Amino acid sequence: MTTFERVKRNILKDMNGSITHTAASWANIMLTNNARLTDVEEQKKFWAWIQNPEDDERPDPICETFAKHTLVDIPKIITVQTDVDDEKSSVTLKQECFVNGLTTYIKVTPVSLD
């Protein structure tokens, strides 16, 4: 059984496990099960199934893989001014940008002065 088949089975099982669904329960079902789809080909199968669950005669959706993501041009090091009453008047922060699919993560950590 492929990863997609397992995910499909689990989604259908979770959907049938409740008489009614809220937006939160639907999102939980989708996010919990889709986390296992790390292979691009399995993701394509998933989107084809979601857009055409009855397997009608229609073409599969077009899914593209990006070889190179364009990252947002953000400064690596920034200085943020704090309140005048604080111990420090400014804090220096380091920013790192990561892209995973259509999600961009920006990790911000303080720069130690040591």
Backbone as JSON, one array per atom type, in Angstrom:
{
  "sequence": "MTTFERVKRNILKDMNGSITHTAASWANIMLTNNARLTDVEEQKKFWAWIQNPEDDERPDPICETFAKHTLVDIPKIITVQTDVDDEKSSVTLKQECFVNGLTTYIKVTPVSLD",
  "N": [[0.84, -1.17, 0.0], [0.63, 2.14, -0.95], [1.89, 5.36, 0.2], [0.05, 7.39, -0.38], [-2.33, 5.88, -0.69], [-2.64, 4.95, 1.92], [-2.98, 7.39, 3.27], [-5.35, 8.31, 2.04], [-7.14, 6.27, 2.83], [-7.07, 6.68, 5.63], [-8.08, 9.31, 5.83], [-10.7, 9.01, 4.83], [-11.65, 7.2, 6.75], [-11.46, 8.76, 9.1], [-13.26, 10.8, 8.41], [-15.66, 9.39, 8.24], [-15.9, 8.67, 10.84], [-17.25, 10.52, 12.35], [-20.39, 12.09, 12.81], [-21.03, 14.74, 12.23], [-19.12, 17.54, 11.07], [-16.85, 20.13, 11.94], [-15.23, 23.19, 10.94], [-12.77, 23.12, 12.19], [-12.47, 20.37, 12.81], [-12.39, 19.24, 10.26], [-10.12, 20.51, 9.19], [-8.22, 19.47, 10.96], [-8.32, 16.72, 10.32], [-7.41, 16.8, 7.64], [-4.84, 18.05, 7.85], [-3.45, 16.42, 9.69], [-3.33, 13.92, 8.4], [-2.24, 14.54, 5.85], [0.36, 15.24, 6.37], [2.02, 13.13, 6.04], [2.54, 12.87, 3.37], [5.18, 13.19, 1.71], [6.47, 12.7, -0.65], [6.64, 13.88, -3.97], [5.24, 12.74, -6.15], [3.3, 11.22, -4.83], [1.9, 13.29, -3.64], [0.82, 14.5, -5.9], [-0.99, 12.51, -6.69], [-2.71, 12.67, -4.51], [-3.82, 15.3, -4.77], [-5.14, 14.98, -7.19], [-7.08, 13.14, -6.43], [-8.48, 14.58, -4.4], [-9.56, 16.7, -5.9], [-11.14, 15.33, -7.64], [-12.91, 13.18, -6.47], [-14.74, 11.2, -7.21], [-13.67, 10.04, -9.4], [-14.22, 10.89, -12.05], [-14.4, 11.46, -15.62], [-12.16, 13.5, -16.13], [-9.37, 15.69, -16.58], [-6.3, 15.32, -14.69], [-5.2, 17.55, -12.06], [-2.83, 20.2, -12.64], [0.28, 19.98, -11.33], [3.1, 21.57, -10.27], [6.62, 21.33, -9.82], [8.94, 23.23, -8.16], [12.17, 24.05, -9.0], [13.91, 25.91, -8.0], [13.4, 28.02, -5.36], [12.25, 31.33, -4.93], [13.43, 33.36, -2.6], [12.28, 35.63, -0.13], [13.69, 38.79, 0.0], [15.16, 39.44, 2.74], [16.7, 41.23, 5.43], [19.64, 39.84, 6.95], [20.61, 40.4, 9.52], [19.12, 42.35, 12.0], [18.33, 45.29, 13.9], [16.41, 46.03, 16.67], [14.62, 48.54, 18.23], [14.0, 49.04, 21.67], [11.87, 49.77, 24.53], [12.63, 52.8, 26.28], [12.93, 52.59, 29.03], [13.84, 50.06, 29.47], [16.37, 47.58, 30.21], [18.13, 47.27, 28.11], [18.6, 49.3, 25.25], [18.31, 48.54, 22.65], [17.93, 45.58, 20.61], [19.68, 43.07, 18.92], [18.89, 41.03, 16.19], [18.92, 37.9, 14.46], [17.93, 36.75, 11.3], [16.57, 33.99, 9.56], [15.57, 32.42, 6.58], [13.33, 29.98, 5.4], [11.95, 27.83, 2.94], [9.21, 25.75, 2.31], [7.39, 24.06, 0.21], [4.49, 25.87, -0.33], [4.86, 27.41, 1.84], [6.52, 29.79, 3.78], [8.98, 30.03, 6.15], [10.21, 32.05, 8.71], [12.83, 32.29, 10.74], [13.65, 33.79, 13.69], [16.18, 34.81, 15.78], [17.79, 35.92, 18.77], [20.89, 37.69, 18.71], [23.74, 36.8, 20.35], [25.93, 38.62, 22.47], [28.32, 37.65, 23.22]],
  "CA": [[0.0, 0.0, 0.0], [1.44, 3.36, -1.04], [1.61, 6.4, 1.2], [-1.21, 8.04, -0.75], [-3.45, 4.98, -0.38], [-2.8, 4.97, 3.38], [-3.54, 8.69, 3.63], [-6.73, 8.31, 1.56], [-7.89, 5.39, 3.72], [-7.2, 7.32, 6.95], [-8.97, 10.47, 5.7], [-12.07, 8.49, 4.72], [-11.99, 6.62, 8.06], [-11.68, 9.87, 10.03], [-14.48, 11.5, 8.0], [-16.8, 8.54, 8.58], [-15.92, 8.47, 12.28], [-18.05, 11.55, 13.0], [-21.62, 12.39, 12.08], [-20.92, 16.11, 11.73], [-17.76, 18.09, 11.1], [-16.66, 21.57, 12.01], [-14.05, 23.6, 10.17], [-11.6, 22.65, 12.93], [-12.3, 18.92, 12.68], [-11.99, 18.99, 8.88], [-8.72, 20.92, 9.07], [-7.41, 18.5, 11.71], [-8.25, 15.49, 9.51], [-6.56, 17.02, 6.47], [-3.46, 18.35, 8.22], [-2.86, 15.25, 10.35], [-3.06, 12.85, 7.43], [-1.41, 15.0, 4.74], [1.75, 15.42, 6.8], [2.78, 11.95, 5.61], [2.78, 12.94, 1.92], [6.41, 13.93, 1.46], [6.9, 12.44, -2.02], [5.91, 14.74, -4.91], [4.32, 11.92, -6.93], [2.18, 10.88, -3.94], [1.14, 14.53, -3.49], [0.04, 14.67, -7.14], [-2.13, 11.57, -6.6], [-3.63, 13.2, -3.51], [-4.56, 16.43, -5.32], [-6.04, 14.44, -8.21], [-8.21, 12.53, -5.71], [-9.26, 15.64, -3.72], [-10.31, 17.49, -6.89], [-12.03, 14.46, -8.4], [-13.03, 11.99, -5.65], [-15.58, 10.19, -7.88], [-12.88, 9.55, -10.52], [-14.92, 11.18, -13.3], [-13.56, 11.64, -16.79], [-11.59, 14.84, -16.25], [-7.91, 15.62, -16.47], [-5.71, 15.56, -13.37], [-4.72, 18.93, -11.91], [-1.43, 20.43, -12.97], [1.1, 20.23, -10.14], [4.45, 21.87, -10.7], [7.68, 21.29, -8.82], [9.86, 24.35, -8.36], [13.56, 23.65, -8.77], [14.55, 26.92, -7.17], [12.45, 28.95, -4.76], [12.69, 32.7, -4.8], [13.25, 33.76, -1.22], [12.05, 37.04, 0.13], [14.95, 39.43, 0.33], [15.08, 40.03, 4.08], [18.04, 41.41, 6.0], [20.09, 38.74, 7.83], [20.75, 40.94, 10.87], [18.36, 43.59, 12.21], [18.35, 45.84, 15.25], [15.09, 46.49, 17.06], [14.65, 49.46, 19.37], [13.08, 48.69, 22.74], [11.47, 50.92, 25.35], [13.75, 53.52, 26.9], [13.05, 52.17, 30.42], [14.4, 48.71, 29.55], [17.79, 47.42, 30.5], [18.82, 47.51, 26.85], [17.84, 50.21, 24.4], [18.06, 47.86, 21.38], [18.26, 44.16, 20.55], [20.09, 42.64, 17.58], [18.27, 39.76, 15.85], [19.35, 37.22, 13.24], [16.78, 36.19, 10.6], [16.84, 32.95, 8.57], [14.37, 32.17, 5.8], [13.21, 28.63, 4.86], [10.75, 27.63, 2.13], [8.77, 24.37, 2.18], [6.16, 24.14, -0.56], [3.99, 27.24, -0.42], [5.0, 28.02, 3.15], [7.81, 30.4, 4.08], [9.25, 30.15, 7.58], [11.28, 32.98, 9.05], [13.31, 32.01, 12.1], [14.29, 34.98, 14.25], [16.84, 34.51, 17.05], [18.65, 37.02, 19.23], [22.32, 37.52, 18.54], [24.4, 36.98, 21.64], [27.03, 39.56, 22.41], [29.54, 36.96, 23.7]],
  "C": [[0.9, 1.24, 0.0], [1.06, 4.35, 0.05], [0.29, 7.09, 0.89], [-2.4, 7.16, -0.4], [-3.72, 4.93, 1.12], [-3.45, 6.26, 3.84], [-5.02, 8.76, 3.23], [-7.61, 7.47, 2.48], [-8.13, 6.06, 5.08], [-8.12, 8.54, 6.91], [-10.42, 10.0, 5.65], [-12.54, 7.9, 6.05], [-12.3, 7.72, 9.06], [-12.97, 10.63, 9.7], [-15.71, 10.7, 8.4], [-16.94, 8.34, 10.09], [-16.75, 9.48, 13.03], [-19.27, 11.85, 12.14], [-21.57, 13.78, 11.47], [-19.48, 16.57, 11.86], [-17.81, 19.6, 11.22], [-15.46, 21.91, 11.12], [-12.78, 23.09, 10.85], [-11.39, 21.15, 12.78], [-11.86, 18.55, 11.27], [-10.52, 19.35, 8.68], [-7.8, 19.95, 9.79], [-7.24, 17.2, 10.92], [-7.27, 15.68, 8.36], [-5.1, 17.21, 6.86], [-2.76, 17.15, 8.86], [-2.46, 14.19, 9.33], [-2.13, 13.29, 6.3], [0.05, 15.18, 5.11], [2.63, 14.26, 6.33], [3.14, 11.98, 4.12], [4.01, 13.79, 1.63], [6.93, 13.73, 0.03], [6.03, 13.23, -3.0], [4.89, 13.93, -5.72], [3.1, 11.52, -6.11], [1.29, 12.11, -3.71], [0.28, 14.79, -4.73], [-1.18, 13.76, -7.13], [-3.18, 12.11, -5.62], [-4.47, 14.33, -4.09], [-5.52, 15.99, -6.42], [-7.28, 13.84, -7.55], [-9.09, 13.58, -5.05], [-10.11, 16.41, -4.73], [-11.29, 16.65, -7.7], [-12.22, 13.14, -7.63], [-13.85, 10.87, -6.29], [-14.87, 9.57, -9.09], [-13.64, 9.69, -11.84], [-13.9, 11.32, -14.42], [-13.11, 13.1, -16.9], [-10.09, 14.75, -16.04], [-7.44, 15.89, -15.03], [-5.25, 17.01, -13.28], [-3.24, 19.02, -12.26], [-0.69, 20.79, -11.68], [2.53, 20.44, -10.61], [5.41, 21.78, -9.53], [8.65, 22.41, -9.14], [11.27, 23.89, -8.04], [14.25, 24.64, -7.85], [13.48, 27.89, -6.67], [13.06, 30.34, -4.71], [12.39, 33.15, -3.37], [13.01, 35.26, -1.13], [13.38, 37.64, 0.55], [14.81, 40.15, 1.67], [16.49, 40.21, 4.62], [18.38, 40.28, 6.97], [20.15, 39.2, 9.28], [19.95, 42.24, 10.96], [18.52, 44.03, 13.66], [16.99, 46.45, 15.54], [15.22, 47.37, 18.29], [13.62, 49.01, 20.4], [12.7, 49.94, 23.51], [12.69, 51.53, 26.04], [13.98, 53.04, 28.34], [13.69, 50.79, 30.57], [15.89, 48.75, 29.86], [18.64, 47.71, 29.27], [17.97, 48.46, 26.01], [17.57, 49.6, 23.02], [18.51, 46.4, 21.48], [18.61, 43.82, 19.12], [19.55, 41.23, 17.34], [18.82, 39.22, 14.54], [18.12, 36.57, 12.61], [17.25, 35.16, 9.57], [15.53, 32.61, 7.89], [14.42, 30.75, 5.22], [11.91, 28.53, 4.07], [10.47, 26.14, 2.04], [7.42, 24.42, 1.48], [5.73, 25.58, -0.72], [4.11, 27.98, 0.91], [6.41, 28.56, 3.32], [7.92, 30.57, 5.58], [10.39, 31.14, 7.77], [11.62, 32.75, 10.51], [14.09, 33.23, 12.58], [14.86, 34.61, 15.61], [17.69, 35.71, 17.47], [20.12, 36.69, 19.02], [22.98, 37.78, 19.89], [25.64, 37.87, 21.47], [28.35, 38.92, 22.85], [30.52, 36.7, 22.59]]
}
